[in-house]
């Protein structure tokens, strides 16, 4: 049995049932039923129950949804964003005490296949990011389905007490060997958040699957990642702020990492100032043909060989991590710690395959590298 400490709040964040939501959005006035981009501003100013149905967002525009307190938002059909080579988010959602859900068959389509050139944010055409959740306090998102994110699929910033239950990001058309190769199509990235619960996720992409750069008190369950760079707790994006470099009390439970570069990760930037990655738990994670490292701890991220000794990594727990890595260059375990790794406990680690020996400069309790 696993106990998710400091996450009791989760029982209280789902405050409107699916039946109530459907009832409230089934008979809206025309002002609140959006089928044209020109209707958006008026609906946001007047309505607390909104439907977006088969909307086409013009090139260069952001679907900026600043919802009223207590609002309900439903997506129907396919929401499509016309191509525009801009460094923006195509859609943003913010608000307090909000419910957002996708009706059956709904899709949010970023048309990434028209941007992908194998370079991501490092070159080629300028690519927008698809979806930003920001400044949400008490929010529930259900049945959110994204397709072909030009770059980052979903970013969650400065939000508290948020539940996401049912999330899919499908960028499979951007896999290597495709006509258009995706890169930097990160699934879900999180920073400056507390008290998040994310459940029932499927992400097929070409970069990180789900990662936390900063924040606390988060539970991620039933996460399935395909062709991604894995699930990750990371810190170290500031040279001066301890708070900015703090990621703690994060649990990943019941996850599958299939065919990507890495499985589970702890990363710290090589040049970060003081900070901590603490009370991180990975439990019951299955690896299927991971191509580089099954378990990957790297304290010199961004500049190999220059190990960070400022970030403390403590109370890291891994249990029931099992499965396979695949290929001559792959290995089950790679741990490169700085001076402040301590109080780790590993148990029931059973990762096989690969042609490269394990490497550990720190060996957790209960484990042999």
Order of alpha helices (4+ residues) and beta strands (2+ residues): alpha-alpha-beta-alpha-beta-beta-beta-beta-beta-beta-beta-beta-beta-beta-beta-beta-beta-beta-beta-beta-beta-beta-beta-beta-beta-beta-beta-beta
